[in-house]
């Protein structure tokens, strides 16, 4: 007798689950629309090359976490995130240039081929926003303020906002070199993944959840030390505006994101109770 079960890490949603999801989606739609964001829906299947180019070939997502579907000479994948898809859709529709201005939100299932664990599923529902055309720090402040409003509306209080700046692309590259020179001294103590990351994408070591790597990373140099005047000013203005709005934050100088396209401000809301190592419930940052 064959027993059929759902794929591990991909859950069935019943009426009680869907009732909660619909309430959440209604709150998200109301608040995001209030801030002037319009909804977009992109296909769950995309060209694999889109994410290799947009997310980074050496990111963990592309190297280890993609559900890849081959069709003769074509390679497709189930979308692991939606920023690259949104940018692709806008470019396909009419292009993005210096005068382009758009605010978009999305919701729907995303897919990561990783080991299911507490706080992580292989098919998960993600809600996100993309803001185009605003170069000044108010873009980050608006996004963070909107998320703060949503969390308050949902009565989610057990979270902390962590924030950092990675600087411009050139500053990120300088920081990567400094990190490489630091971590190479501990290479035998790093996990297998981080021993590979050190040569391909050193920043990712800071995002490792293994205890040994986290302990070493605590002593690593901070990205803020690599910022030049413009990036420092940008970050200070973000923090100043957040303080004016009474939005509490913690500067986390080793915070990075798992995607290569981020520059300058990055942030995460961390659950302070019982979600395990994967405790970020919302996250994002600027990409120029």
C-alpha positions in Angstrom: 0.0 0.0 0.0 1.3 3.4 -1.0 0.9 6.3 1.5 0.8 9.7 -0.2 2.0 12.7 1.8 2.8 16.3 1.0 6.4 17.1 0.2 8.4 17.8 3.4 8.4 21.5 4.1 5.3 22.2 2.0 2.2 22.3 4.1 -1.5 22.0 3.4 -3.5 25.0 4.5 -7.0 24.3 6.0 -9.8 26.7 6.8 -8.4 27.8 10.1 -5.0 28.6 8.5 -6.6 30.4 5.6 -8.8 32.5 7.9 -5.6 33.8 9.6 -3.8 34.3 6.3 -6.7 36.2 4.8 -6.8 38.5 7.8 -3.1 39.1 7.5 -3.3 39.8 3.8 -6.2 42.2 4.3 -4.2 44.2 6.9 -1.1 44.2 4.6 -3.2 45.3 1.6 -4.9 48.1 3.6 -1.7 49.5 5.1 0.5 49.2 2.0 -2.2 50.8 -0.1 -2.4 53.6 2.4 1.3 54.4 1.8 0.7 54.5 -1.9 1.9 51.0 -2.9 0.2 49.2 -5.8 0.0 45.4 -6.0 1.8 43.2 -8.5 1.6 39.5 -9.1 4.5 37.7 -10.9 4.7 34.1 -12.1 6.1 31.5 -9.6 8.2 30.1 -12.5 11.1 32.2 -13.9 14.2 31.8 -16.0 17.1 30.5 -13.7 19.4 33.1 -15.2 17.2 35.9 -13.7 18.3 34.9 -10.2 21.8 34.1 -11.1 22.2 37.6 -12.4 20.0 39.5 -9.8 20.6 37.6 -6.6 24.2 36.6 -7.2 25.7 33.3 -8.5 27.6 32.8 -5.2 24.7 33.4 -2.9 23.4 30.5 -0.9 20.0 30.8 -2.7 21.5 30.1 -6.1 24.1 27.6 -5.1 22.0 25.5 -2.8 18.4 26.5 -2.4 16.8 26.6 -5.9 14.1 24.3 -7.2 15.4 23.9 -10.8 13.3 22.6 -13.7 15.1 21.7 -16.9 13.3 21.8 -20.3 15.6 20.8 -23.1 18.1 23.7 -23.4 16.1 26.0 -21.0 16.5 26.1 -17.2 13.7 27.5 -15.1 13.2 27.7 -11.3 10.5 28.2 -8.7 11.0 31.8 -7.5 13.1 31.9 -4.2 12.3 35.6 -3.7 10.4 38.3 -5.6 12.6 41.4 -6.0 14.3 40.0 -9.1 10.9 39.1 -10.6 9.4 42.5 -9.9 12.4 44.3 -11.5 12.2 41.9 -14.5 8.4 42.6 -14.9 8.9 46.4 -14.8 11.7 46.3 -17.3 9.7 44.0 -19.6 6.7 46.4 -19.3 8.5 49.5 -20.2 11.9 49.9 -18.6 13.4 51.6 -15.6 15.5 54.8 -15.9 16.5 57.7 -13.8 13.1 59.3 -14.0 11.2 56.1 -13.1 9.2 56.2 -9.9 7.0 53.4 -8.7 5.9 51.8 -5.4 4.8 48.2 -5.5 3.8 45.4 -3.1 3.4 41.7 -3.6 2.3 38.6 -1.8 2.4 34.9 -2.6 4.4 31.6 -2.3 8.2 31.5 -2.6 10.3 28.3 -2.7 13.7 27.4 -1.1 15.1 23.9 -1.4 16.7 23.8 2.1 16.3 21.6 5.1 13.0 22.4 6.8 13.6 23.6 10.3 11.9 25.7 12.9 10.9 29.0 11.3 11.7 27.8 7.7 9.6 26.0 5.1 10.4 25.0 1.5 7.2 26.7 0.3 6.5 29.8 2.3 4.3 32.8 1.8 6.1 36.1 1.6 4.8 39.7 1.6 7.1 42.4 0.3 7.4 45.9 -1.2 9.7 47.6 -3.7 10.2 51.3 -3.9 11.8 52.8 -7.0 13.1 56.3 -7.8 13.8 57.8 -4.4 17.6 58.3 -3.8 17.4 60.0 -0.5 17.2 58.2 2.9 13.4 58.8 3.2 12.8 55.8 1.0 14.2 53.5 3.8 12.5 55.5 6.5 9.1 55.1 4.7 9.5 51.3 4.3 10.6 50.9 8.0 7.8 53.1 9.2 5.2 51.2 7.2 6.4 47.9 8.6 6.4 49.4 12.1 2.7 50.4 11.5 1.9 46.9 10.3 3.5 45.2 13.3 1.6 47.5 15.7 -1.7 46.8 13.8 -1.1 43.1 14.2 -0.2 43.5 17.9 3.3 41.9 17.3 5.4 43.3 20.1 8.1 40.7 20.7 10.4 42.0 17.9 13.5 44.2 17.6 14.5 46.3 14.6 18.2 45.7 13.7 19.8 48.0 11.2 23.2 48.5 9.5 24.8 50.0 6.4 27.0 48.1 3.9 27.9 51.3 2.0 28.2 51.6 -1.8 29.3 48.7 -3.9 33.0 49.9 -3.8 32.8 50.1 0.0 31.3 46.6 0.2 34.2 45.2 -1.9 36.7 46.9 0.4 34.9 45.5 3.4 34.9 42.0 1.9 38.7 42.2 1.6 39.0 43.2 5.2 36.7 40.3 6.3 38.7 37.8 4.2 41.9 38.8 5.9 40.2 38.3 9.3 38.4 35.0 8.6 41.3 33.4 6.9 43.0 33.2 10.3 40.1 31.0 11.5 39.4 28.9 8.4 39.9 25.5 10.1 37.3 26.5 12.8 34.7 27.6 10.3 31.9 25.2 9.1 32.2 23.6 5.6 29.9 26.1 4.1 31.8 29.1 5.4 35.1 27.6 4.3 33.6 27.7 0.8 32.1 31.2 1.3 35.4 32.7 2.4 36.7 32.5 -1.2 33.4 33.2 -3.0 31.4 35.6 -0.9 33.0 36.4 2.4 30.1 38.6 3.6 27.9 35.5 3.9 30.0 34.2 6.8 28.4 37.0 8.9 25.0 35.5 8.2 25.9 31.9 9.2 23.8 30.4 11.9 26.3 27.8 13.1 27.5 28.5 16.7 31.2 28.2 16.0 31.0 30.7 13.0 28.7 33.1 15.0 31.2 33.2 17.8 34.1 34.0 15.5 32.0 36.6 13.6 31.4 38.5 16.9 35.0 39.7 16.7 35.0 40.5 13.0 35.5 44.1 11.7 32.4 46.1 11.2 31.1 47.4 7.9 30.6 50.9 9.3 34.3 51.3 9.6 34.5 51.2 5.7 31.9 53.8 5.0 32.9 57.0 3.2 31.4 60.4 3.9 28.3 60.1 1.7 27.4 56.7 3.0 27.9 57.8 6.6 25.7 60.8 6.0 23.0 58.7 4.4 22.9 56.2 7.3 22.9 59.0 9.9 19.9 60.6 8.2 18.1 57.3 8.3 18.7 56.9 12.0 17.8 60.5 12.7 14.4 60.2 10.9 13.6 56.9 12.7 14.4 58.5 16.0 12.1 61.5 15.2 9.3 59.0 14.5 10.0 57.2 17.8 10.9 54.0 16.0 13.3 52.0 18.2 16.2 50.3 16.6 19.5 48.5 17.4 22.5 49.2 15.3 23.9 45.7 14.4 27.3 46.4 12.8 27.7 42.9 11.4 24.2 42.6 9.9 24.2 41.6 6.2 21.5 40.2 4.0 21.6 36.9 2.1 21.3 38.6 -1.3 24.1 40.3 -3.2 22.3 43.3 -4.6 21.9 45.3 -1.3 23.8 48.6 -0.8 23.8 51.1 2.0 21.0 50.4 4.5 20.0 46.9 5.5 17.6 45.9 8.3 15.8 43.0 10.0 13.0 42.6 12.5 14.1 39.8 14.9 11.7 37.8 16.9 12.9 37.8 20.5 11.1 34.6 21.5 11.3 31.0 20.4 11.7 31.0 16.6 15.0 29.2 16.7 18.0 30.3 14.6 15.8 31.5 11.7 14.3 34.3 13.8 14.0 37.1 11.2 10.3 37.8 10.5 10.9 40.7 8.1 13.9 42.1 6.5 15.1 44.3 3.6 17.3 47.1 2.5 18.3 49.5 -0.2 19.6 48.4 -3.6 20.8 51.0 -6.1 
